[in-house]
């Protein structure tokens, strides 16, 4: 399990990088990595990129205060060794920043828990655009971190069912007795499973609730009230008692909103999953009312599944499996191509940045080699000379002939690769969505029709479906 947080750095980028690279914290800098910069000169690299971004922002009349961003990824104590934590941190940095932003990554091992520090430049190296630190991007970081933890066999934080709850509802959960919290959970489950307000009432009755003032007309009373089995008194569905989401008007509205979303879902041919009537957490197998409701819903899902099968001209499991296997190959091929392009983009991004630095700062280095008072010149243009030396070293290390590299050609190649990546990503998304749909269809047909492997060559026929 890992928790993440991010904040902007408005000044002292050099001190922040120096702190995270502390040899005591990083096992003598074994767990220090970087991209498109050197940890020793990262602050200068960031400044170089930000200066170009500042020119662009000033021309657009904009101002950005952050010079860099500091992302922390902390793991549970004892859950992961430092080397693997550093690997996850690098995967997070590479996938989040997509090879566009220079960064320094370190893993600290001096505390009771292993944690990563990632400091990246606020502007990218290609277009010199600023990173947009917003709530949407923060949640993207959290989801990305959780996915990487899952891939490495680590636990992830389970999001609370009460996330996004109004304060008065949250307060009620904290202060009221536990059975009121259970009422809210039962209502939420019934809303999720109901197509109409009347379905909701029937489902709550099936769950063992006694209710009053359920009518929606003016004579039906102001507040709906619920009494669970075994309780002596009713609880009002009001803002004060259960919360604003549990009045009868709001319950009806939530069901209708869900129906609209489900309608759009159905129009796009997305498949629902059959309801488990034997081991479901709502005890469907033990409740006649719930079992009747689940059977009815499963008939609807099966009918919709059968309809989609006909529209796709699929008549048996052999044809279905053939389509599934073809889509798997498509998604795998697209994914391999995307990964390959991402590697090329990362390499090209570094080459472009260091080539720009090389050519822009070479005049300072040439003058430095010719002047008589080198110390005086160095004091004045130290940053430019250091950046040139660093860029020259990196390009030589990559085997690049920096003097004959054409920046315009590299940038065009980068743009072409980036466009190709977007096209492949769109194709991958479409194929993955179709694959998910067909796999759900197969699960539904196997479960509902109870087709054995020996019968999978037979056409899809079900008396229960035709009864609809």
matplotlib code that plots the C-alpha trace (Angstrom):
import matplotlib.pyplot as plt

x = [0.0, 1.3, 0.0, 0.8, 0.9, 2.3, 3.1, 4.7, 8.2, 8.3, 11.9, 15.1, 14.8, 18.5, 17.9, 15.0, 17.0, 19.9, 17.7, 16.2, 19.6, 21.1, 23.5, 22.4, 18.8, 19.5, 22.0, 25.0, 22.9, 22.4, 18.7, 19.0, 17.8, 17.2, 15.8, 17.0, 19.2, 21.9, 21.1, 24.1, 23.0, 19.2, 18.4, 20.3, 18.5, 15.2, 16.0, 17.1, 13.7, 11.7, 13.4, 12.1, 8.7, 8.7, 9.3, 6.3, 4.1, 5.0, 4.0, 0.6, 0.3, 0.4, 2.4, 3.3, 4.9, 6.0, 9.5, 9.1, 6.8, 7.6, 5.7, 6.0, 5.0, 5.1, 4.7, 3.5, 6.2, 7.9, 5.8, 8.4, 12.3, 14.0, 15.1, 11.5, 10.2, 12.6, 11.5, 7.9, 8.8, 10.6, 7.6, 5.4, 7.6, 7.9, 4.2, 3.1, 5.5, 5.6, 9.3, 8.5, 9.7, 13.2, 13.1, 15.2, 13.9, 15.2, 14.2, 14.6, 15.3, 16.2, 12.6, 10.4, 8.9, 10.4, 9.2, 10.0, 10.7, 10.2, 11.1, 10.3, 10.6, 7.4, 7.8, 8.3, 11.4, 9.5, 6.9, 7.9, 4.3, 3.7, 2.5, -1.1, -1.4, -5.2, -7.5, -8.0, -4.3, -3.9, -6.5, -4.8, -1.5, -3.3, -4.9, -1.6, 0.2, -2.5, -2.3, 1.5, 1.2, -1.3, 1.0, 3.8, 1.5, 1.1, -2.0, -3.9, -6.1, -9.7, -11.7, -14.4, -18.0, -18.7, -16.3, -18.0, -20.6, -22.1, -20.8, -24.1, -24.3, -20.7, -21.4, -24.4, -22.3, -19.9, -22.4, -25.4, -25.7, -24.4, -27.9, -28.5, -25.4, -26.8, -30.0, -28.1, -26.2, -29.4, -31.0, -28.0, -27.9, -31.7, -31.3, -28.5, -30.6, -33.9, -35.3, -38.2, -39.2, -41.8, -39.0, -37.1, -40.1, -40.6, -36.9, -36.8, -39.8, -38.0, -35.0, -37.4, -38.0, -41.4, -42.0, -44.5, -45.2, -43.8, -46.3, -44.8, -48.1, -48.8, -51.1, -48.3, -46.6, -43.5, -40.9, -40.5, -39.7, -37.9, -38.0, -35.5, -36.6, -36.0, -36.1, -38.7, -38.9, -38.9, -36.1, -37.0, -35.5, -34.7, -31.6, -31.4, -31.8, -30.2, -29.0, -30.1, -29.5, -32.2, -35.4, -38.0, -37.7, -33.9, -34.2, -36.6, -34.2, -31.2, -33.0, -34.1, -30.5, -29.2, -31.8, -30.6, -27.0, -28.1, -30.0, -26.9, -24.9, -27.3, -27.4, -23.6, -24.1, -22.3, -23.0, -24.3, -23.2, -25.6, -26.6, -25.3, -28.4, -26.5, -23.6, -24.5, -23.8, -27.4, -28.5, -30.6, -30.7, -32.4, -35.0, -37.9, -38.6, -34.9, -34.7, -37.7, -36.3, -32.8, -34.4, -36.3, -33.2, -31.2, -33.9, -33.5, -29.7, -29.9, -32.3, -30.1, -27.1, -28.9, -29.9, -26.4, -25.2, -27.6, -26.6, -22.9, -23.9, -22.4, -24.3, -22.1, -19.2, -16.8, -17.5, -17.5, -14.1, -12.7, -13.8, -12.3, -9.0, -8.7, -9.4, -6.8, -4.2, -5.2, -4.9, -1.6, -0.1, -1.3, 0.1, 3.5, 3.6, 2.6, 5.3, 7.9, 6.9, 7.0, 10.6, 11.5, 9.8, 11.7, 15.0, 14.2, 13.0, 16.4, 18.3, 16.2, 16.8, 20.5, 21.0, 19.2, 21.4, 24.5, 23.9, 22.5, 25.4, 28.3, 29.1, 29.7, 32.0, 33.9, 34.5, 35.5, 38.2, 39.6, 39.4, 42.5, 40.7, 38.9, 37.9, 36.2, 34.3, 33.4, 31.9, 29.7, 28.6, 29.0, 25.5, 25.9, 29.3, 28.1, 25.0, 27.1, 29.5, 26.7, 24.9, 28.1, 28.8, 25.3, 25.2, 28.6, 27.4, 24.4, 26.6, 25.1, 27.1, 25.8, 27.4, 25.5, 22.2, 19.2, 16.9, 14.0, 14.1, 14.2, 11.2, 9.3, 10.1, 8.9, 5.6, 5.1, 5.8, 3.5, 0.7, 1.2, 1.0, -2.3, -3.7, -2.6, -3.9, -7.3, -7.3, -6.2, -9.0, -11.6, -10.3, -10.1, -13.6, -15.0, -12.9, -14.3, -17.9, -17.5, -15.8, -18.8, -21.2, -19.4, -19.6, -23.3, -24.1, -22.1, -23.7, -27.3, -27.5, -25.3, -23.5, -20.9, -17.6, -18.9, -22.0, -20.2, -20.6, -24.4, -26.3, -27.3, -30.9, -32.7, -36.4, -36.1, -34.8, -37.6, -40.2, -39.3]
y = [0.0, 3.5, 7.0, 9.9, 13.7, 16.5, 20.1, 22.9, 24.4, 28.1, 28.6, 26.8, 23.9, 23.3, 22.8, 20.5, 18.3, 18.3, 17.1, 14.2, 13.1, 13.0, 10.0, 9.1, 8.8, 7.0, 4.4, 6.5, 7.5, 4.0, 4.8, 8.0, 8.2, 11.0, 11.7, 14.4, 15.9, 15.1, 15.2, 17.5, 20.1, 19.5, 22.9, 24.5, 22.2, 23.2, 26.9, 26.5, 25.0, 27.4, 30.4, 29.2, 28.6, 32.0, 33.7, 31.9, 32.7, 36.4, 36.6, 35.0, 37.3, 34.4, 33.9, 30.6, 30.6, 27.0, 26.1, 22.4, 19.8, 17.5, 14.2, 11.8, 8.1, 6.4, 2.6, 0.7, -0.2, -3.5, -4.1, -3.6, -3.6, -0.3, -1.6, -2.6, 0.7, 2.6, 0.6, 1.4, 5.1, 5.1, 3.5, 6.1, 8.9, 7.6, 6.9, 10.2, 12.5, 10.6, 11.4, 15.1, 16.5, 16.3, 14.7, 13.4, 10.4, 9.1, 6.4, 7.1, 4.3, 6.2, 6.2, 3.4, 3.1, 3.2, 6.2, 7.8, 11.5, 12.7, 16.3, 17.3, 20.5, 22.5, 22.9, 20.2, 19.9, 19.8, 22.5, 24.2, 24.0, 24.0, 21.0, 21.6, 20.7, 20.2, 17.8, 15.7, 15.1, 14.4, 11.6, 10.3, 10.1, 8.1, 5.7, 5.2, 4.6, 2.1, 0.3, -0.1, -1.4, -4.0, -5.1, -5.6, -7.6, -4.8, -3.8, -0.7, 1.8, 0.9, 4.1, 4.7, 4.3, 7.6, 9.6, 12.7, 12.6, 15.8, 17.0, 16.5, 12.9, 12.3, 13.8, 11.6, 8.5, 9.5, 10.3, 8.1, 4.5, 1.9, 0.8, 4.1, 3.6, 0.2, 1.8, 4.2, 1.2, -0.7, 2.3, 2.8, -0.8, -0.8, 2.4, 0.8, -2.3, -0.5, 0.7, 2.7, 4.2, 1.4, -1.1, 0.6, 0.3, -3.4, -4.1, -2.4, -4.5, -7.6, -6.6, -6.7, -3.0, -1.5, 1.9, 4.7, 7.9, 6.3, 8.0, 10.9, 12.9, 15.8, 13.6, 11.1, 12.9, 15.0, 12.4, 8.8, 6.6, 3.3, 0.7, -2.2, -5.7, -5.9, -2.2, -0.4, 3.0, 4.5, 6.6, 9.6, 10.0, 13.6, 15.8, 16.0, 12.3, 10.3, 13.0, 15.0, 12.1, 9.9, 11.9, 10.3, 13.0, 12.6, 8.8, 9.0, 11.5, 9.2, 6.3, 8.3, 9.7, 6.1, 5.0, 7.7, 6.6, 3.0, 3.9, 5.5, 2.5, 0.2, 2.3, 1.9, -1.9, -2.2, -5.4, -5.8, -8.8, -11.4, -11.2, -14.0, -15.4, -17.9, -16.2, -12.5, -10.3, -9.2, -12.7, -13.1, -16.9, -16.6, -14.0, -14.8, -11.1, -10.5, -13.8, -12.8, -9.4, -10.9, -13.5, -10.8, -8.6, -11.6, -12.3, -8.7, -9.0, -12.3, -10.9, -7.9, -10.2, -12.4, -9.3, -8.0, -11.5, -11.4, -7.8, -8.9, -12.0, -14.4, -17.7, -20.0, -20.1, -21.0, -17.8, -15.9, -17.3, -16.5, -12.9, -12.7, -14.2, -11.8, -8.8, -10.0, -10.1, -6.6, -5.1, -6.9, -5.7, -2.1, -2.2, -3.5, -0.7, 1.9, 0.8, 0.9, 4.4, 5.6, 4.4, 6.2, 9.4, 9.3, 8.9, 11.6, 13.9, 13.7, 14.1, 17.2, 18.8, 18.2, 19.3, 22.6, 23.1, 22.2, 24.7, 27.5, 27.4, 26.5, 30.2, 30.8, 27.8, 28.9, 32.3, 30.8, 28.8, 31.9, 34.6, 35.3, 35.8, 32.5, 32.9, 36.2, 34.8, 31.7, 33.6, 35.5, 32.6, 29.6, 28.2, 28.4, 26.7, 23.9, 23.2, 23.0, 20.6, 18.5, 18.4, 17.6, 14.7, 13.3, 13.5, 11.8, 9.1, 8.5, 8.3, 11.5, 13.8, 17.0, 19.4, 17.9, 17.1, 19.1, 20.1, 20.7, 17.2, 15.7, 17.8, 16.7, 13.1, 13.6, 15.1, 12.3, 9.6, 11.3, 11.5, 7.8, 7.0, 8.8, 6.9, 3.6, 4.5, 5.2, 1.9, 0.1, 1.7, 0.7, -2.9, -3.2, -2.0, -4.5, -7.3, -6.5, -6.5, -9.9, -11.5, -10.3, -11.7, -15.0, -15.1, -14.2, -16.9, -19.6, -18.8, -18.1, -20.9, -23.2, -24.3, -27.1, -27.0, -30.0, -27.9, -24.8, -25.5, -25.4, -22.2, -19.8, -20.8, -20.3, -20.8, -18.3, -15.6, -16.2, -15.9, -12.2]
z = [0.0, -0.8, -0.1, -2.2, -1.9, -4.0, -3.5, -5.6, -5.0, -5.5, -4.5, -3.3, -5.8, -5.2, -1.5, -2.0, -4.4, -2.0, 0.8, -1.1, -2.4, 1.1, 1.2, 4.7, 3.6, 0.2, 1.3, 0.0, -3.1, -4.3, -4.6, -6.7, -10.3, -12.8, -16.2, -18.7, -16.0, -13.5, -9.8, -9.2, -11.8, -11.8, -10.4, -13.3, -15.8, -14.4, -14.6, -18.2, -19.1, -17.0, -18.6, -22.0, -20.5, -18.9, -22.3, -23.7, -20.6, -20.7, -24.3, -23.4, -20.3, -17.8, -14.6, -13.0, -9.5, -9.1, -10.3, -9.6, -8.0, -5.1, -5.1, -2.2, -2.4, 1.0, 1.6, 4.6, 7.1, 6.3, 3.1, 0.5, 0.2, -0.9, -4.3, -5.4, -3.9, -6.1, -9.2, -8.5, -8.0, -11.4, -13.1, -11.5, -12.7, -16.2, -16.7, -15.0, -16.8, -20.1, -20.8, -21.1, -17.7, -16.2, -12.7, -9.8, -8.0, -4.6, -2.2, 1.6, 3.9, 7.1, 8.6, 9.8, 6.3, 2.9, 0.8, -2.6, -3.3, -6.9, -7.8, -11.4, -13.3, -13.6, -17.3, -19.9, -22.2, -25.5, -25.6, -22.4, -21.1, -17.3, -15.5, -14.4, -10.7, -10.2, -8.4, -11.5, -11.9, -8.2, -8.4, -11.5, -9.5, -6.8, -9.2, -11.1, -7.8, -6.7, -10.1, -9.8, -6.3, -7.4, -10.2, -7.7, -5.4, -2.7, -0.9, -2.0, 0.0, -0.2, -1.0, 1.5, 0.5, 2.2, -0.1, -1.3, 1.4, 2.7, 6.0, 7.8, 6.6, 7.6, 11.0, 11.4, 10.6, 13.3, 16.1, 15.5, 16.5, 14.0, 12.9, 11.2, 9.2, 8.2, 7.1, 4.8, 3.3, 2.7, 1.1, -1.2, -2.2, -2.9, -5.0, -7.0, -7.7, -8.5, -11.8, -10.4, -7.1, -6.6, -7.2, -4.4, -2.0, -2.8, -2.4, 1.0, 2.1, 0.9, 3.0, 6.0, 6.4, 7.5, 6.0, 6.1, 4.2, 1.1, -1.3, -3.4, -3.5, -1.1, 1.1, 1.6, 4.5, 4.4, 5.4, 4.4, 7.5, 7.8, 10.6, 10.3, 11.5, 15.2, 15.9, 18.0, 16.2, 12.8, 11.4, 9.2, 5.7, 6.4, 6.2, 10.0, 10.6, 7.8, 5.5, 2.5, 0.1, 1.9, 1.5, -0.7, -3.3, -3.4, -3.5, -6.5, -8.2, -7.6, -9.1, -12.2, -12.7, -12.5, -15.1, -17.4, -17.0, -17.5, -20.6, -22.1, -21.0, -22.8, -26.0, -26.2, -26.0, -22.7, -20.8, -17.2, -15.1, -14.0, -10.3, -8.1, -6.4, -4.3, -2.6, -2.9, 0.2, 0.3, 1.2, -2.0, -1.7, 1.7, 0.8, -1.5, -2.5, -3.3, -5.2, -7.4, -8.1, -9.0, -11.3, -13.1, -13.5, -14.8, -17.4, -18.6, -18.8, -20.6, -23.1, -23.8, -24.1, -26.6, -28.6, -28.8, -29.9, -32.8, -33.8, -33.9, -35.9, -33.3, -33.1, -30.9, -28.5, -31.2, -33.1, -29.8, -28.8, -32.2, -31.8, -28.3, -29.4, -32.4, -30.1, -27.6, -30.4, -31.5, -28.0, -27.3, -30.6, -30.1, -26.5, -27.6, -30.3, -27.8, -25.3, -28.1, -29.1, -25.5, -25.2, -28.4, -27.2, -23.9, -25.7, -28.2, -25.5, -23.8, -27.1, -28.0, -24.6, -24.4, -28.1, -27.3, -24.3, -26.2, -29.1, -26.9, -24.4, -26.8, -27.5, -23.8, -23.6, -26.8, -25.3, -22.0, -23.7, -25.4, -22.6, -20.5, -17.2, -17.0, -13.3, -13.9, -16.9, -15.1, -12.1, -14.6, -16.8, -14.6, -15.2, -19.0, -19.0, -16.6, -18.7, -21.9, -20.3, -19.0, -22.4, -24.2, -21.9, -22.1, -25.9, -26.2, -23.8, -26.1, -29.1, -30.6, -33.0, -31.4, -34.0, -36.9, -35.2, -36.8, -34.0, -36.4, -37.8, -34.3, -33.2, -36.3, -35.6, -32.0, -33.1, -35.7, -33.0, -30.5, -33.1, -33.9, -30.2, -29.8, -32.8, -31.4, -27.9, -29.5, -31.3, -28.1, -26.1, -28.7, -28.9, -25.1, -24.7, -27.3, -25.7, -22.2, -23.6, -25.4, -22.3, -20.2, -22.8, -22.6, -18.8, -18.9, -21.5, -19.7, -16.4, -17.5, -20.1, -18.1, -21.3, -20.7, -22.7, -24.8, -25.8, -26.9, -30.6, -30.3, -31.2, -28.3, -27.5, -24.2, -23.6, -20.7, -23.0, -25.6, -22.8, -22.6]

ax = plt.figure().add_subplot(projection="3d")
ax.plot(x, y, z, "-o")
ax.set_aspect("equal")
plt.show()
